[in-house]
Amino acid sequence: MAESEALLRAAAPKFDEQNKSDSGTQTAALLTRVLLVQSKLAESKISADRASALAQHTSDLNSHFAAAIATALVMAAESRAPDAIQWSGNCAS
């Protein structure tokens, strides 16, 4: 997992340089999952927030969905499962 984390962290700035918000969103969302598996909750929250922010700059629905899932997973990991369920339901409408 550490190698995955390193690769994702290295890729993120490249997408920023190229103004590829959809790829940046997907990368941040995947990094969130990798960090959660490693029990790095604080870092995963930062990554999920980054995914959500980047998703605001793209019309790609897959990116929006990935950012929403990343945020919901962090909420669930924070023992905020009811908030995660309600929040993800609000994203669908």
Backbone bond lengths (Angstrom), bond angles and torsions (degrees), N, CA, C in turn:
res aa  C-N    CA-C-N  psi(-1)  N-CA   C-N-CA  omega(-1)  CA-C   N-CA-C  phi
1 M - - - 1.455 - - 1.523 111.88 -
2 A 1.303 116.17 -32.02 1.465 118.75 -179.74 1.529 110.81 -63.10
3 E 1.343 116.21 -36.12 1.462 119.54 178.60 1.529 110.60 -67.35
4 S 1.324 116.57 -40.23 1.468 120.58 177.26 1.517 110.48 -61.52
5 E 1.313 115.31 -44.75 1.464 120.06 179.20 1.526 110.52 -59.07
6 A 1.323 116.37 -46.13 1.465 120.61 -178.35 1.533 111.39 -62.58
7 L 1.322 116.68 -42.61 1.464 120.52 -179.80 1.528 111.65 -65.43
8 L 1.323 116.21 -42.13 1.465 120.04 179.47 1.521 111.26 -66.40
9 R 1.322 116.02 -41.36 1.471 119.59 178.41 1.532 110.90 -64.39
10 A 1.329 117.04 -34.29 1.464 120.79 179.03 1.531 111.02 -72.55
11 A 1.318 117.01 -33.76 1.466 120.84 -177.53 1.528 112.10 -74.46
12 A 1.311 117.57 -34.35 1.466 121.77 -173.85 1.534 113.71 -52.80
13 P 1.319 119.99 -49.85 1.468 119.47 -179.22 1.528 113.40 -63.91
14 K 1.329 115.98 -28.95 1.473 119.66 179.01 1.528 110.26 -64.02
15 F 1.336 116.35 -41.75 1.462 120.04 178.98 1.526 110.73 -68.43
16 D 1.330 116.39 -35.40 1.471 119.98 177.03 1.535 110.20 -62.51
17 E 1.325 116.04 -43.90 1.470 121.08 -179.71 1.528 111.52 -61.60
18 Q 1.334 115.62 -34.04 1.463 120.81 -176.58 1.536 112.24 -93.14
19 N 1.326 116.61 4.44 1.466 121.63 -178.04 1.531 112.15 53.70
20 K 1.313 116.34 43.45 1.461 122.02 178.95 1.526 108.27 -103.76
21 S 1.321 115.51 80.49 1.461 120.73 -175.89 1.520 111.89 -63.53
22 D 1.339 117.76 -34.88 1.456 119.30 -179.35 1.530 110.90 -65.59
23 S 1.320 117.00 -45.50 1.466 120.59 178.27 1.527 111.03 -68.24
24 G 1.323 116.99 -37.97 1.460 120.82 177.32 1.513 111.53 -63.89
25 T 1.330 116.29 -39.78 1.466 120.40 177.91 1.514 110.46 -63.48
26 Q 1.316 116.73 -46.82 1.471 121.12 -179.83 1.537 110.82 -61.81
27 T 1.324 116.02 -40.06 1.462 120.69 179.74 1.524 111.08 -65.33
28 A 1.329 116.61 -45.50 1.471 120.24 179.54 1.529 110.92 -65.16
29 A 1.325 117.01 -37.89 1.463 120.36 178.81 1.525 111.07 -65.82
30 L 1.327 116.50 -41.77 1.465 119.89 178.34 1.526 110.81 -67.83
31 L 1.327 116.47 -39.41 1.461 119.89 176.64 1.524 110.57 -60.64
32 T 1.320 116.94 -37.48 1.459 120.64 177.41 1.520 110.46 -57.19
33 R 1.318 116.77 -46.00 1.474 120.88 -179.95 1.526 111.46 -64.04
34 V 1.324 116.53 -42.98 1.463 120.62 179.54 1.525 110.21 -61.92
35 L 1.322 116.72 -42.73 1.468 120.60 179.90 1.527 111.41 -66.89
36 L 1.322 117.27 -37.24 1.466 120.09 178.22 1.523 111.13 -63.56
37 V 1.326 117.10 -40.71 1.467 121.06 178.83 1.525 110.08 -61.77
38 Q 1.320 116.17 -30.87 1.466 121.21 179.44 1.534 112.16 -88.42
39 S 1.325 116.64 5.66 1.468 122.70 -179.31 1.529 112.90 62.41
40 K 1.313 116.77 32.21 1.463 122.12 176.89 1.524 107.95 -99.57
41 L 1.326 115.08 73.99 1.456 121.23 -171.77 1.525 112.84 -64.47
42 A 1.306 117.99 -45.49 1.474 120.50 -178.33 1.527 110.78 -61.94
43 E 1.331 116.83 -43.02 1.459 120.34 179.76 1.528 111.07 -69.08
44 S 1.329 116.31 -35.20 1.464 119.11 179.52 1.522 110.79 -67.01
45 K 1.323 117.13 -34.84 1.460 120.11 177.38 1.529 110.60 -64.98
46 I 1.311 116.96 -42.14 1.465 121.15 177.69 1.528 109.98 -61.56
47 S 1.315 116.56 -42.44 1.459 120.98 -179.69 1.528 111.48 -66.76
48 A 1.329 117.17 -40.90 1.469 120.72 177.75 1.528 110.43 -64.81
49 D 1.321 116.56 -40.29 1.472 119.92 176.71 1.527 110.69 -62.47
50 R 1.309 116.25 -38.60 1.473 121.16 177.91 1.534 110.17 -64.26
51 A 1.334 115.96 -43.61 1.468 119.82 178.46 1.523 110.64 -60.10
52 S 1.326 116.29 -43.41 1.466 120.20 179.45 1.521 111.72 -64.00
53 A 1.315 116.64 -40.75 1.467 120.64 179.48 1.530 110.83 -65.51
54 L 1.314 116.75 -43.33 1.463 120.18 179.65 1.524 111.72 -67.05
55 A 1.316 116.49 -34.62 1.465 120.55 -179.21 1.525 111.62 -62.47
56 Q 1.315 116.91 -24.45 1.460 120.62 178.86 1.527 111.98 -68.26
57 H 1.334 116.74 -14.28 1.465 121.08 -176.59 1.525 113.28 -106.29
58 T 1.323 116.23 14.26 1.462 119.61 179.02 1.524 109.68 -138.99
59 S 1.301 115.23 152.76 1.460 120.27 176.56 1.528 110.82 -98.26
60 D 1.321 117.23 2.25 1.457 122.56 -178.70 1.528 110.60 -69.35
61 L 1.327 116.34 113.96 1.468 120.73 -176.76 1.518 112.64 -65.28
62 N 1.324 117.90 -33.09 1.465 119.99 177.42 1.526 110.96 -62.14
63 S 1.307 116.39 -37.19 1.460 120.37 178.39 1.527 111.23 -67.71
64 H 1.324 116.39 -41.72 1.463 120.02 177.34 1.527 110.61 -62.31
65 F 1.318 115.94 -42.06 1.460 121.00 179.70 1.525 110.58 -64.76
66 A 1.335 117.66 -44.21 1.468 121.59 179.30 1.524 111.24 -61.43
67 A 1.332 116.85 -41.23 1.466 120.75 178.89 1.527 110.79 -66.20
68 A 1.331 116.91 -40.03 1.471 120.69 179.45 1.523 110.93 -65.32
69 I 1.320 116.70 -41.94 1.465 120.14 178.59 1.524 110.26 -65.21
70 A 1.328 117.18 -42.16 1.464 120.37 179.32 1.526 110.83 -59.37
71 T 1.321 116.37 -44.48 1.466 120.48 179.34 1.522 110.97 -64.72
72 A 1.326 117.19 -43.14 1.465 120.91 179.65 1.525 111.14 -64.53
73 L 1.331 117.75 -38.48 1.462 120.31 178.29 1.527 111.80 -64.37
74 V 1.323 116.08 -39.91 1.465 119.58 177.58 1.528 109.93 -64.88
75 M 1.332 116.73 -44.53 1.467 119.84 178.18 1.527 110.78 -58.89
76 A 1.321 116.65 -42.92 1.462 120.52 178.93 1.529 110.71 -63.75
77 A 1.325 116.66 -41.02 1.465 120.65 178.82 1.527 111.62 -65.18
78 E 1.321 115.56 -28.38 1.466 120.19 177.62 1.527 111.04 -82.75
79 S 1.314 116.17 11.05 1.471 122.44 -177.64 1.517 111.23 64.04
80 R 1.318 115.42 34.59 1.455 121.63 177.83 1.528 108.96 -116.05
81 A 1.337 115.78 42.73 1.464 120.57 -176.93 1.528 112.56 -54.36
82 P 1.341 120.49 -44.67 1.473 118.59 178.42 1.531 112.78 -60.16
83 D 1.342 116.84 -38.03 1.470 120.55 176.45 1.523 110.66 -64.79
84 A 1.338 116.27 -40.64 1.462 120.87 -178.98 1.521 110.77 -63.93
85 I 1.328 116.63 -42.01 1.456 120.60 -179.93 1.516 110.13 -65.36
86 Q 1.324 116.95 -46.08 1.461 120.95 -179.77 1.530 110.09 -64.75
87 W 1.338 117.00 -43.62 1.464 121.02 -177.99 1.519 110.37 -63.68
88 S 1.335 117.65 -44.92 1.466 119.44 -178.33 1.517 111.21 -67.78
89 G 1.321 117.42 -30.04 1.468 120.81 175.03 1.506 111.74 -66.77
90 N 1.310 116.51 -36.38 1.472 120.88 178.11 1.523 111.57 -68.91
91 C 1.314 117.19 -29.26 1.472 121.12 179.86 1.521 111.17 -71.68
92 A 1.320 116.18 -26.95 1.466 120.23 -176.70 1.519 112.04 -74.30
93 S 1.327 117.45 -22.18 1.458 118.41 -176.73 1.499 113.70 -91.19
